[in-house]
Amino acid sequence: GSADTMRGTLKELEAIAAAVIGGVVLTGGFGTIMGIMLGAVIFGIAKEAFFYIPGVDGSFYRVFLGAVLVVAALTNENIRKRIMGSI
């Protein structure tokens, strides 16, 4: 047996993206386990479905992951500001 050093590459980014999609605020203090689980399910479905889109190269998955993370973080920040009354 041998080990593959690239096996876990960018898995931490996927975990962070799943948590943020699930509603965890990046600054801390808000979020639930159920939200994280829901975010992981949504992210997993999107991850698998992305490779079945005809005409799209699989390497664009990382671009998709970054875009989803940015949109989720911006939405998350907007919700946090509304909850805290900063808007």
PDB file of N, CA, C and O in Angstrom:
ATOM      1  N   GLY A   1       0.819  -1.186   0.000  1.00  0.00           N
ATOM      2  CA  GLY A   1       0.000   0.000   0.000  1.00  0.00           C
ATOM      3  C   GLY A   1       0.858   1.241   0.000  1.00  0.00           C
ATOM      4  O   GLY A   1       1.982   1.258   0.501  1.00  0.00           O
ATOM      5  N   SER A   2       0.305   2.248  -0.562  1.00  0.00           N
ATOM      6  CA  SER A   2       0.988   3.534  -0.582  1.00  0.00           C
ATOM      7  C   SER A   2      -0.017   4.638  -0.264  1.00  0.00           C
ATOM      8  O   SER A   2      -1.228   4.419  -0.257  1.00  0.00           O
ATOM      9  N   ALA A   3       0.504   5.792  -0.008  1.00  0.00           N
ATOM     10  CA  ALA A   3      -0.334   6.943   0.333  1.00  0.00           C
ATOM     11  C   ALA A   3      -0.306   7.947  -0.810  1.00  0.00           C
ATOM     12  O   ALA A   3       0.699   8.088  -1.507  1.00  0.00           O
ATOM     13  N   ASP A   4      -1.410   8.632  -0.989  1.00  0.00           N
ATOM     14  CA  ASP A   4      -1.512   9.687  -1.991  1.00  0.00           C
ATOM     15  C   ASP A   4      -1.515  11.024  -1.253  1.00  0.00           C
ATOM     16  O   ASP A   4      -2.457  11.330  -0.521  1.00  0.00           O
ATOM     17  N   THR A   5      -0.469  11.815  -1.445  1.00  0.00           N
ATOM     18  CA  THR A   5      -0.355  13.082  -0.730  1.00  0.00           C
ATOM     19  C   THR A   5      -1.368  14.116  -1.184  1.00  0.00           C
ATOM     20  O   THR A   5      -1.611  15.086  -0.465  1.00  0.00           O
ATOM     21  N   MET A   6      -1.955  13.947  -2.329  1.00  0.00           N
ATOM     22  CA  MET A   6      -2.918  14.915  -2.844  1.00  0.00           C
ATOM     23  C   MET A   6      -4.367  14.543  -2.489  1.00  0.00           C
ATOM     24  O   MET A   6      -5.294  15.230  -2.916  1.00  0.00           O
ATOM     25  N   ARG A   7      -4.571  13.496  -1.735  1.00  0.00           N
ATOM     26  CA  ARG A   7      -5.918  13.000  -1.439  1.00  0.00           C
ATOM     27  C   ARG A   7      -6.774  14.041  -0.708  1.00  0.00           C
ATOM     28  O   ARG A   7      -7.967  14.144  -0.992  1.00  0.00           O
ATOM     29  N   GLY A   8      -6.213  14.803   0.209  1.00  0.00           N
ATOM     30  CA  GLY A   8      -6.994  15.745   1.005  1.00  0.00           C
ATOM     31  C   GLY A   8      -6.884  17.185   0.554  1.00  0.00           C
ATOM     32  O   GLY A   8      -7.281  18.086   1.293  1.00  0.00           O
ATOM     33  N   THR A   9      -6.356  17.434  -0.638  1.00  0.00           N
ATOM     34  CA  THR A   9      -6.157  18.792  -1.107  1.00  0.00           C
ATOM     35  C   THR A   9      -7.487  19.512  -1.260  1.00  0.00           C
ATOM     36  O   THR A   9      -8.400  19.009  -1.915  1.00  0.00           O
ATOM     37  N   LEU A  10      -7.597  20.691  -0.655  1.00  0.00           N
ATOM     38  CA  LEU A  10      -8.753  21.591  -0.683  1.00  0.00           C
ATOM     39  C   LEU A  10     -10.010  21.016  -0.033  1.00  0.00           C
ATOM     40  O   LEU A  10     -11.102  21.542  -0.250  1.00  0.00           O
ATOM     41  N   LYS A  11      -9.886  19.969   0.742  1.00  0.00           N
ATOM     42  CA  LYS A  11     -11.050  19.452   1.476  1.00  0.00           C
ATOM     43  C   LYS A  11     -11.463  20.413   2.581  1.00  0.00           C
ATOM     44  O   LYS A  11     -12.642  20.483   2.929  1.00  0.00           O
ATOM     45  N   GLU A  12     -10.506  21.159   3.139  1.00  0.00           N
ATOM     46  CA  GLU A  12     -10.859  22.131   4.164  1.00  0.00           C
ATOM     47  C   GLU A  12     -11.707  23.256   3.579  1.00  0.00           C
ATOM     48  O   GLU A  12     -12.605  23.767   4.248  1.00  0.00           O
ATOM     49  N   LEU A  13     -11.429  23.643   2.342  1.00  0.00           N
ATOM     50  CA  LEU A  13     -12.246  24.658   1.685  1.00  0.00           C
ATOM     51  C   LEU A  13     -13.669  24.150   1.466  1.00  0.00           C
ATOM     52  O   LEU A  13     -14.629  24.906   1.621  1.00  0.00           O
ATOM     53  N   GLU A  14     -13.807  22.897   1.111  1.00  0.00           N
ATOM     54  CA  GLU A  14     -15.138  22.318   0.935  1.00  0.00           C
ATOM     55  C   GLU A  14     -15.887  22.261   2.266  1.00  0.00           C
ATOM     56  O   GLU A  14     -17.094  22.503   2.302  1.00  0.00           O
ATOM     57  N   ALA A  15     -15.197  21.948   3.347  1.00  0.00           N
ATOM     58  CA  ALA A  15     -15.835  21.902   4.664  1.00  0.00           C
ATOM     59  C   ALA A  15     -16.296  23.292   5.092  1.00  0.00           C
ATOM     60  O   ALA A  15     -17.392  23.443   5.633  1.00  0.00           O
ATOM     61  N   ILE A  16     -15.475  24.296   4.857  1.00  0.00           N
ATOM     62  CA  ILE A  16     -15.844  25.670   5.191  1.00  0.00           C
ATOM     63  C   ILE A  16     -17.030  26.112   4.339  1.00  0.00           C
ATOM     64  O   ILE A  16     -17.959  26.738   4.848  1.00  0.00           O
ATOM     65  N   ALA A  17     -17.004  25.794   3.055  1.00  0.00           N
ATOM     66  CA  ALA A  17     -18.106  26.164   2.171  1.00  0.00           C
ATOM     67  C   ALA A  17     -19.406  25.505   2.610  1.00  0.00           C
ATOM     68  O   ALA A  17     -20.452  26.154   2.608  1.00  0.00           O
ATOM     69  N   ALA A  18     -19.364  24.245   2.984  1.00  0.00           N
ATOM     70  CA  ALA A  18     -20.570  23.546   3.441  1.00  0.00           C
ATOM     71  C   ALA A  18     -21.106  24.183   4.719  1.00  0.00           C
ATOM     72  O   ALA A  18     -22.318  24.329   4.876  1.00  0.00           O
ATOM     73  N   ALA A  19     -20.218  24.563   5.630  1.00  0.00           N
ATOM     74  CA  ALA A  19     -20.661  25.198   6.875  1.00  0.00           C
ATOM     75  C   ALA A  19     -21.275  26.565   6.619  1.00  0.00           C
ATOM     76  O   ALA A  19     -22.300  26.902   7.211  1.00  0.00           O
ATOM     77  N   VAL A  20     -20.662  27.357   5.743  1.00  0.00           N
ATOM     78  CA  VAL A  20     -21.184  28.692   5.443  1.00  0.00           C
ATOM     79  C   VAL A  20     -22.514  28.596   4.709  1.00  0.00           C
ATOM     80  O   VAL A  20     -23.425  29.377   4.985  1.00  0.00           O
ATOM     81  N   ILE A  21     -22.642  27.656   3.783  1.00  0.00           N
ATOM     82  CA  ILE A  21     -23.914  27.452   3.097  1.00  0.00           C
ATOM     83  C   ILE A  21     -24.984  27.045   4.112  1.00  0.00           C
ATOM     84  O   ILE A  21     -26.153  27.399   3.962  1.00  0.00           O
ATOM     85  N   GLY A  22     -24.585  26.309   5.132  1.00  0.00           N
ATOM     86  CA  GLY A  22     -25.518  25.879   6.174  1.00  0.00           C
ATOM     87  C   GLY A  22     -25.904  26.962   7.155  1.00  0.00           C
ATOM     88  O   GLY A  22     -26.774  26.735   7.996  1.00  0.00           O
ATOM     89  N   GLY A  23     -25.296  28.123   7.079  1.00  0.00           N
ATOM     90  CA  GLY A  23     -25.709  29.235   7.921  1.00  0.00           C
ATOM     91  C   GLY A  23     -24.753  29.623   9.021  1.00  0.00           C
ATOM     92  O   GLY A  23     -25.093  30.469   9.849  1.00  0.00           O
ATOM     93  N   VAL A  24     -23.579  29.043   9.064  1.00  0.00           N
ATOM     94  CA  VAL A  24     -22.598  29.415  10.086  1.00  0.00           C
ATOM     95  C   VAL A  24     -21.983  30.756   9.689  1.00  0.00           C
ATOM     96  O   VAL A  24     -21.527  30.927   8.558  1.00  0.00           O
ATOM     97  N   VAL A  25     -21.975  31.699  10.623  1.00  0.00           N
ATOM     98  CA  VAL A  25     -21.393  33.010  10.369  1.00  0.00           C
ATOM     99  C   VAL A  25     -19.880  32.905  10.510  1.00  0.00           C
ATOM    100  O   VAL A  25     -19.385  32.315  11.471  1.00  0.00           O
ATOM    101  N   LEU A  26     -19.155  33.464   9.572  1.00  0.00           N
ATOM    102  CA  LEU A  26     -17.696  33.350   9.571  1.00  0.00           C
ATOM    103  C   LEU A  26     -17.051  34.023  10.776  1.00  0.00           C
ATOM    104  O   LEU A  26     -15.953  33.639  11.181  1.00  0.00           O
ATOM    105  N   THR A  27     -17.720  35.027  11.359  1.00  0.00           N
ATOM    106  CA  THR A  27     -17.162  35.700  12.528  1.00  0.00           C
ATOM    107  C   THR A  27     -17.491  34.974  13.820  1.00  0.00           C
ATOM    108  O   THR A  27     -16.995  35.352  14.881  1.00  0.00           O
ATOM    109  N   GLY A  28     -18.316  33.942  13.750  1.00  0.00           N
ATOM    110  CA  GLY A  28     -18.644  33.131  14.916  1.00  0.00           C
ATOM    111  C   GLY A  28     -19.899  33.596  15.631  1.00  0.00           C
ATOM    112  O   GLY A  28     -20.379  34.709  15.417  1.00  0.00           O
ATOM    113  N   GLY A  29     -20.414  32.738  16.470  1.00  0.00           N
ATOM    114  CA  GLY A  29     -21.544  33.105  17.303  1.00  0.00           C
ATOM    115  C   GLY A  29     -22.899  32.646  16.797  1.00  0.00           C
ATOM    116  O   GLY A  29     -23.842  32.572  17.584  1.00  0.00           O
ATOM    117  N   PHE A  30     -23.031  32.341  15.532  1.00  0.00           N
ATOM    118  CA  PHE A  30     -24.306  31.910  14.968  1.00  0.00           C
ATOM    119  C   PHE A  30     -24.103  30.633  14.169  1.00  0.00           C
ATOM    120  O   PHE A  30     -23.059  30.436  13.546  1.00  0.00           O
ATOM    121  N   GLY A  31     -25.100  29.776  14.193  1.00  0.00           N
ATOM    122  CA  GLY A  31     -25.046  28.551  13.409  1.00  0.00           C
ATOM    123  C   GLY A  31     -25.526  27.366  14.228  1.00  0.00           C
ATOM    124  O   GLY A  31     -25.450  27.366  15.456  1.00  0.00           O
ATOM    125  N   THR A  32     -26.023  26.356  13.525  1.00  0.00           N
ATOM    126  CA  THR A  32     -26.515  25.160  14.182  1.00  0.00           C
ATOM    127  C   THR A  32     -25.937  23.923  13.504  1.00  0.00           C
ATOM    128  O   THR A  32     -25.477  23.979  12.363  1.00  0.00           O
ATOM    129  N   ILE A  33     -25.968  22.815  14.221  1.00  0.00           N
ATOM    130  CA  ILE A  33     -25.510  21.544  13.658  1.00  0.00           C
ATOM    131  C   ILE A  33     -26.406  21.138  12.495  1.00  0.00           C
ATOM    132  O   ILE A  33     -25.920  20.659  11.471  1.00  0.00           O
ATOM    133  N   MET A  34     -27.715  21.328  12.652  1.00  0.00           N
ATOM    134  CA  MET A  34     -28.652  20.979  11.580  1.00  0.00           C
ATOM    135  C   MET A  34     -28.393  21.828  10.334  1.00  0.00           C
ATOM    136  O   MET A  34     -28.497  21.330   9.213  1.00  0.00           O
ATOM    137  N   GLY A  35     -28.058  23.099  10.524  1.00  0.00           N
ATOM    138  CA  GLY A  35     -27.725  23.956   9.392  1.00  0.00           C
ATOM    139  C   GLY A  35     -26.489  23.485   8.663  1.00  0.00           C
ATOM    140  O   GLY A  35     -26.440  23.496   7.433  1.00  0.00           O
ATOM    141  N   ILE A  36     -25.486  23.068   9.424  1.00  0.00           N
ATOM    142  CA  ILE A  36     -24.256  22.558   8.816  1.00  0.00           C
ATOM    143  C   ILE A  36     -24.547  21.283   8.032  1.00  0.00           C
ATOM    144  O   ILE A  36     -24.049  21.095   6.922  1.00  0.00           O
ATOM    145  N   MET A  37     -25.365  20.405   8.628  1.00  0.00           N
ATOM    146  CA  MET A  37     -25.715  19.165   7.924  1.00  0.00           C
ATOM    147  C   MET A  37     -26.491  19.459   6.648  1.00  0.00           C
ATOM    148  O   MET A  37     -26.243  18.835   5.617  1.00  0.00           O
ATOM    149  N   LEU A  38     -27.425  20.398   6.703  1.00  0.00           N
ATOM    150  CA  LEU A  38     -28.178  20.783   5.512  1.00  0.00           C
ATOM    151  C   LEU A  38     -27.249  21.391   4.462  1.00  0.00           C
ATOM    152  O   LEU A  38     -27.378  21.097   3.274  1.00  0.00           O
ATOM    153  N   GLY A  39     -26.321  22.231   4.894  1.00  0.00           N
ATOM    154  CA  GLY A  39     -25.359  22.813   3.966  1.00  0.00           C
ATOM    155  C   GLY A  39     -24.479  21.768   3.316  1.00  0.00           C
ATOM    156  O   GLY A  39     -24.167  21.868   2.129  1.00  0.00           O
ATOM    157  N   ALA A  40     -24.074  20.762   4.082  1.00  0.00           N
ATOM    158  CA  ALA A  40     -23.248  19.688   3.534  1.00  0.00           C
ATOM    159  C   ALA A  40     -24.019  18.867   2.505  1.00  0.00           C
ATOM    160  O   ALA A  40     -23.467  18.472   1.478  1.00  0.00           O
ATOM    161  N   VAL A  41     -25.303  18.610   2.786  1.00  0.00           N
ATOM    162  CA  VAL A  41     -26.130  17.863   1.821  1.00  0.00           C
ATOM    163  C   VAL A  41     -26.316  18.670   0.541  1.00  0.00           C
ATOM    164  O   VAL A  41     -26.167  18.137  -0.559  1.00  0.00           O
ATOM    165  N   ILE A  42     -26.639  19.945   0.680  1.00  0.00           N
ATOM    166  CA  ILE A  42     -26.816  20.807  -0.497  1.00  0.00           C
ATOM    167  C   ILE A  42     -25.523  20.885  -1.295  1.00  0.00           C
ATOM    168  O   ILE A  42     -25.532  20.767  -2.521  1.00  0.00           O
ATOM    169  N   PHE A  43     -24.419  21.082  -0.598  1.00  0.00           N
ATOM    170  CA  PHE A  43     -23.130  21.179  -1.269  1.00  0.00           C
ATOM    171  C   PHE A  43     -22.753  19.873  -1.955  1.00  0.00           C
ATOM    172  O   PHE A  43     -22.233  19.889  -3.071  1.00  0.00           O
ATOM    173  N   GLY A  44     -23.010  18.742  -1.300  1.00  0.00           N
ATOM    174  CA  GLY A  44     -22.700  17.436  -1.893  1.00  0.00           C
ATOM    175  C   GLY A  44     -23.502  17.162  -3.148  1.00  0.00           C
ATOM    176  O   GLY A  44     -22.977  16.637  -4.129  1.00  0.00           O
ATOM    177  N   ILE A  45     -24.780  17.521  -3.116  1.00  0.00           N
ATOM    178  CA  ILE A  45     -25.620  17.336  -4.307  1.00  0.00           C
ATOM    179  C   ILE A  45     -25.123  18.215  -5.445  1.00  0.00           C
ATOM    180  O   ILE A  45     -25.028  17.766  -6.587  1.00  0.00           O
ATOM    181  N   ALA A  46     -24.806  19.473  -5.129  1.00  0.00           N
ATOM    182  CA  ALA A  46     -24.301  20.384  -6.163  1.00  0.00           C
ATOM    183  C   ALA A  46     -22.961  19.896  -6.714  1.00  0.00           C
ATOM    184  O   ALA A  46     -22.703  20.009  -7.913  1.00  0.00           O
ATOM    185  N   LYS A  47     -22.112  19.355  -5.844  1.00  0.00           N
ATOM    186  CA  LYS A  47     -20.801  18.856  -6.269  1.00  0.00           C
ATOM    187  C   LYS A  47     -20.945  17.698  -7.252  1.00  0.00           C
ATOM    188  O   LYS A  47     -20.267  17.663  -8.279  1.00  0.00           O
ATOM    189  N   GLU A  48     -21.825  16.756  -6.938  1.00  0.00           N
ATOM    190  CA  GLU A  48     -22.031  15.614  -7.827  1.00  0.00           C
ATOM    191  C   GLU A  48     -22.726  16.026  -9.120  1.00  0.00           C
ATOM    192  O   GLU A  48     -22.393  15.516 -10.190  1.00  0.00           O
ATOM    193  N   ALA A  49     -23.677  16.931  -9.034  1.00  0.00           N
ATOM    194  CA  ALA A  49     -24.430  17.349 -10.221  1.00  0.00           C
ATOM    195  C   ALA A  49     -23.568  18.161 -11.186  1.00  0.00           C
ATOM    196  O   ALA A  49     -23.814  18.160 -12.392  1.00  0.00           O
ATOM    197  N   PHE A  50     -22.565  18.848 -10.659  1.00  0.00           N
ATOM    198  CA  PHE A  50     -21.739  19.719 -11.494  1.00  0.00           C
ATOM    199  C   PHE A  50     -21.021  18.939 -12.588  1.00  0.00           C
ATOM    200  O   PHE A  50     -20.844  19.453 -13.693  1.00  0.00           O
ATOM    201  N   PHE A  51     -20.609  17.726 -12.305  1.00  0.00           N
ATOM    202  CA  PHE A  51     -19.849  16.941 -13.272  1.00  0.00           C
ATOM    203  C   PHE A  51     -20.726  16.344 -14.365  1.00  0.00           C
ATOM    204  O   PHE A  51     -20.208  15.819 -15.350  1.00  0.00           O
ATOM    205  N   TYR A  52     -22.036  16.415 -14.208  1.00  0.00           N
ATOM    206  CA  TYR A  52     -22.946  15.877 -15.215  1.00  0.00           C
ATOM    207  C   TYR A  52     -23.455  16.936 -16.184  1.00  0.00           C
ATOM    208  O   TYR A  52     -24.236  16.624 -17.083  1.00  0.00           O
ATOM    209  N   ILE A  53     -23.028  18.173 -16.016  1.00  0.00           N
ATOM    210  CA  ILE A  53     -23.433  19.244 -16.923  1.00  0.00           C
ATOM    211  C   ILE A  53     -22.640  19.088 -18.217  1.00  0.00           C
ATOM    212  O   ILE A  53     -21.410  19.148 -18.200  1.00  0.00           O
ATOM    213  N   PRO A  54     -23.335  18.889 -19.342  1.00  0.00           N
ATOM    214  CA  PRO A  54     -22.602  18.694 -20.599  1.00  0.00           C
ATOM    215  C   PRO A  54     -21.907  19.980 -21.054  1.00  0.00           C
ATOM    216  O   PRO A  54     -22.446  21.077 -20.910  1.00  0.00           O
ATOM    217  N   GLY A  55     -20.726  19.824 -21.595  1.00  0.00           N
ATOM    218  CA  GLY A  55     -19.980  20.951 -22.150  1.00  0.00           C
ATOM    219  C   GLY A  55     -19.177  21.740 -21.135  1.00  0.00           C
ATOM    220  O   GLY A  55     -18.536  22.726 -21.498  1.00  0.00           O
ATOM    221  N   VAL A  56     -19.192  21.332 -19.868  1.00  0.00           N
ATOM    222  CA  VAL A  56     -18.441  22.044 -18.830  1.00  0.00           C
ATOM    223  C   VAL A  56     -17.321  21.138 -18.343  1.00  0.00           C
ATOM    224  O   VAL A  56     -17.556  19.992 -17.960  1.00  0.00           O
ATOM    225  N   ASP A  57     -16.111  21.658 -18.360  1.00  0.00           N
ATOM    226  CA  ASP A  57     -14.952  20.891 -17.905  1.00  0.00           C
ATOM    227  C   ASP A  57     -14.998  20.733 -16.385  1.00  0.00           C
ATOM    228  O   ASP A  57     -15.373  21.670 -15.680  1.00  0.00           O
ATOM    229  N   GLY A  58     -14.630  19.590 -15.888  1.00  0.00           N
ATOM    230  CA  GLY A  58     -14.664  19.310 -14.468  1.00  0.00           C
ATOM    231  C   GLY A  58     -13.729  20.175 -13.645  1.00  0.00           C
ATOM    232  O   GLY A  58     -13.923  20.312 -12.437  1.00  0.00           O
ATOM    233  N   SER A  59     -12.715  20.763 -14.273  1.00  0.00           N
ATOM    234  CA  SER A  59     -11.775  21.594 -13.524  1.00  0.00           C
ATOM    235  C   SER A  59     -12.394  22.925 -13.095  1.00  0.00           C
ATOM    236  O   SER A  59     -11.836  23.616 -12.243  1.00  0.00           O
ATOM    237  N   PHE A  60     -13.526  23.286 -13.669  1.00  0.00           N
ATOM    238  CA  PHE A  60     -14.209  24.516 -13.267  1.00  0.00           C
ATOM    239  C   PHE A  60     -14.957  24.347 -11.954  1.00  0.00           C
ATOM    240  O   PHE A  60     -15.582  25.292 -11.471  1.00  0.00           O
ATOM    241  N   TYR A  61     -14.901  23.157 -11.374  1.00  0.00           N
ATOM    242  CA  TYR A  61     -15.540  22.915 -10.086  1.00  0.00           C
ATOM    243  C   TYR A  61     -14.955  23.822  -9.014  1.00  0.00           C
ATOM    244  O   TYR A  61     -15.697  24.322  -8.169  1.00  0.00           O
ATOM    245  N   ARG A  62     -13.657  24.045  -9.024  1.00  0.00           N
ATOM    246  CA  ARG A  62     -13.021  24.916  -8.023  1.00  0.00           C
ATOM    247  C   ARG A  62     -13.499  26.359  -8.166  1.00  0.00           C
ATOM    248  O   ARG A  62     -13.668  27.058  -7.166  1.00  0.00           O
ATOM    249  N   VAL A  63     -13.717  26.808  -9.398  1.00  0.00           N
ATOM    250  CA  VAL A  63     -14.259  28.148  -9.622  1.00  0.00           C
ATOM    251  C   VAL A  63     -15.672  28.225  -9.054  1.00  0.00           C
ATOM    252  O   VAL A  63     -16.034  29.207  -8.405  1.00  0.00           O
ATOM    253  N   PHE A  64     -16.460  27.197  -9.296  1.00  0.00           N
ATOM    254  CA  PHE A  64     -17.810  27.119  -8.764  1.00  0.00           C
ATOM    255  C   PHE A  64     -17.780  27.138  -7.235  1.00  0.00           C
ATOM    256  O   PHE A  64     -18.586  27.826  -6.608  1.00  0.00           O
ATOM    257  N   LEU A  65     -16.866  26.396  -6.641  1.00  0.00           N
ATOM    258  CA  LEU A  65     -16.747  26.351  -5.190  1.00  0.00           C
ATOM    259  C   LEU A  65     -16.422  27.734  -4.622  1.00  0.00           C
ATOM    260  O   LEU A  65     -17.017  28.150  -3.627  1.00  0.00           O
ATOM    261  N   GLY A  66     -15.500  28.434  -5.234  1.00  0.00           N
ATOM    262  CA  GLY A  66     -15.148  29.779  -4.771  1.00  0.00           C
ATOM    263  C   GLY A  66     -16.296  30.757  -4.908  1.00  0.00           C
ATOM    264  O   GLY A  66     -16.535  31.564  -4.010  1.00  0.00           O
ATOM    265  N   ALA A  67     -17.018  30.694  -6.033  1.00  0.00           N
ATOM    266  CA  ALA A  67     -18.154  31.595  -6.247  1.00  0.00           C
ATOM    267  C   ALA A  67     -19.259  31.334  -5.230  1.00  0.00           C
ATOM    268  O   ALA A  67     -19.843  32.274  -4.692  1.00  0.00           O
ATOM    269  N   VAL A  68     -19.543  30.074  -4.968  1.00  0.00           N
ATOM    270  CA  VAL A  68     -20.571  29.738  -3.977  1.00  0.00           C
ATOM    271  C   VAL A  68     -20.159  30.230  -2.599  1.00  0.00           C
ATOM    272  O   VAL A  68     -20.992  30.741  -1.849  1.00  0.00           O
ATOM    273  N   LEU A  69     -18.898  30.084  -2.261  1.00  0.00           N
ATOM    274  CA  LEU A  69     -18.416  30.524  -0.957  1.00  0.00           C
ATOM    275  C   LEU A  69     -18.513  32.044  -0.813  1.00  0.00           C
ATOM    276  O   LEU A  69     -18.909  32.535   0.244  1.00  0.00           O
ATOM    277  N   VAL A  70     -18.163  32.783  -1.841  1.00  0.00           N
ATOM    278  CA  VAL A  70     -18.255  34.244  -1.791  1.00  0.00           C
ATOM    279  C   VAL A  70     -19.704  34.689  -1.654  1.00  0.00           C
ATOM    280  O   VAL A  70     -20.009  35.551  -0.830  1.00  0.00           O
ATOM    281  N   VAL A  71     -20.604  34.112  -2.452  1.00  0.00           N
ATOM    282  CA  VAL A  71     -22.024  34.480  -2.381  1.00  0.00           C
ATOM    283  C   VAL A  71     -22.600  34.129  -1.010  1.00  0.00           C
ATOM    284  O   VAL A  71     -23.336  34.925  -0.426  1.00  0.00           O
ATOM    285  N   ALA A  72     -22.274  32.954  -0.498  1.00  0.00           N
ATOM    286  CA  ALA A  72     -22.780  32.554   0.815  1.00  0.00           C
ATOM    287  C   ALA A  72     -22.232  33.463   1.916  1.00  0.00           C
ATOM    288  O   ALA A  72     -22.965  33.820   2.838  1.00  0.00           O
ATOM    289  N   ALA A  73     -20.972  33.837   1.835  1.00  0.00           N
ATOM    290  CA  ALA A  73     -20.381  34.712   2.853  1.00  0.00           C
ATOM    291  C   ALA A  73     -21.009  36.102   2.809  1.00  0.00           C
ATOM    292  O   ALA A  73     -21.279  36.683   3.860  1.00  0.00           O
ATOM    293  N   LEU A  74     -21.246  36.647   1.616  1.00  0.00           N
ATOM    294  CA  LEU A  74     -21.882  37.961   1.502  1.00  0.00           C
ATOM    295  C   LEU A  74     -23.320  37.929   2.018  1.00  0.00           C
ATOM    296  O   LEU A  74     -23.753  38.849   2.713  1.00  0.00           O
ATOM    297  N   THR A  75     -24.047  36.888   1.684  1.00  0.00           N
ATOM    298  CA  THR A  75     -25.409  36.743   2.179  1.00  0.00           C
ATOM    299  C   THR A  75     -25.403  36.569   3.692  1.00  0.00           C
ATOM    300  O   THR A  75     -26.235  37.139   4.398  1.00  0.00           O
ATOM    301  N   ASN A  76     -24.472  35.788   4.169  1.00  0.00           N
ATOM    302  CA  ASN A  76     -24.335  35.551   5.597  1.00  0.00           C
ATOM    303  C   ASN A  76     -24.039  36.849   6.344  1.00  0.00           C
ATOM    304  O   ASN A  76     -24.608  37.093   7.408  1.00  0.00           O
ATOM    305  N   GLU A  77     -23.171  37.669   5.808  1.00  0.00           N
ATOM    306  CA  GLU A  77     -22.829  38.946   6.425  1.00  0.00           C
ATOM    307  C   GLU A  77     -24.033  39.883   6.444  1.00  0.00           C
ATOM    308  O   GLU A  77     -24.253  40.594   7.425  1.00  0.00           O
ATOM    309  N   ASN A  78     -24.806  39.885   5.369  1.00  0.00           N
ATOM    310  CA  ASN A  78     -26.008  40.716   5.307  1.00  0.00           C
ATOM    311  C   ASN A  78     -27.012  40.289   6.374  1.00  0.00           C
ATOM    312  O   ASN A  78     -27.602  41.134   7.047  1.00  0.00           O
ATOM    313  N   ILE A  79     -27.203  39.002   6.527  1.00  0.00           N
ATOM    314  CA  ILE A  79     -28.125  38.494   7.546  1.00  0.00           C
ATOM    315  C   ILE A  79     -27.614  38.838   8.937  1.00  0.00           C
ATOM    316  O   ILE A  79     -28.399  39.232   9.800  1.00  0.00           O
ATOM    317  N   ARG A  80     -26.316  38.697   9.170  1.00  0.00           N
ATOM    318  CA  ARG A  80     -25.749  39.024  10.476  1.00  0.00           C
ATOM    319  C   ARG A  80     -25.953  40.492  10.818  1.00  0.00           C
ATOM    320  O   ARG A  80     -26.277  40.823  11.959  1.00  0.00           O
ATOM    321  N   LYS A  81     -25.768  41.372   9.845  1.00  0.00           N
ATOM    322  CA  LYS A  81     -25.963  42.798  10.083  1.00  0.00           C
ATOM    323  C   LYS A  81     -27.422  43.105  10.405  1.00  0.00           C
ATOM    324  O   LYS A  81     -27.706  43.949  11.255  1.00  0.00           O
ATOM    325  N   ARG A  82     -28.344  42.425   9.733  1.00  0.00           N
ATOM    326  CA  ARG A  82     -29.757  42.641  10.031  1.00  0.00           C
ATOM    327  C   ARG A  82     -30.114  42.156  11.426  1.00  0.00           C
ATOM    328  O   ARG A  82     -30.898  42.800  12.122  1.00  0.00           O
ATOM    329  N   ILE A  83     -29.551  41.033  11.842  1.00  0.00           N
ATOM    330  CA  ILE A  83     -29.817  40.512  13.180  1.00  0.00           C
ATOM    331  C   ILE A  83     -29.233  41.440  14.241  1.00  0.00           C
ATOM    332  O   ILE A  83     -29.872  41.703  15.260  1.00  0.00           O
ATOM    333  N   MET A  84     -28.052  41.923  14.008  1.00  0.00           N
ATOM    334  CA  MET A  84     -27.386  42.783  14.987  1.00  0.00           C
ATOM    335  C   MET A  84     -27.899  44.218  14.944  1.00  0.00           C
ATOM    336  O   MET A  84     -27.610  45.004  15.846  1.00  0.00           O
ATOM    337  N   GLY A  85     -28.659  44.569  13.899  1.00  0.00           N
ATOM    338  CA  GLY A  85     -29.215  45.922  13.799  1.00  0.00           C
ATOM    339  C   GLY A  85     -28.254  46.950  13.256  1.00  0.00           C
ATOM    340  O   GLY A  85     -28.418  48.141  13.521  1.00  0.00           O
ATOM    341  N   SER A  86     -27.254  46.526  12.502  1.00  0.00           N
ATOM    342  CA  SER A  86     -26.255  47.450  11.978  1.00  0.00           C
ATOM    343  C   SER A  86     -26.671  48.132  10.684  1.00  0.00           C
ATOM    344  O   SER A  86     -26.016  49.079  10.251  1.00  0.00           O
ATOM    345  N   ILE A  87     -27.760  47.664  10.055  1.00  0.00           N
ATOM    346  CA  ILE A  87     -28.154  48.251   8.780  1.00  0.00           C
ATOM    347  C   ILE A  87     -29.113  49.385   8.988  1.00  0.00           C
ATOM    348  O   ILE A  87     -29.557  50.004   8.021  1.00  0.00           O
TER     349      ILE A  87
END
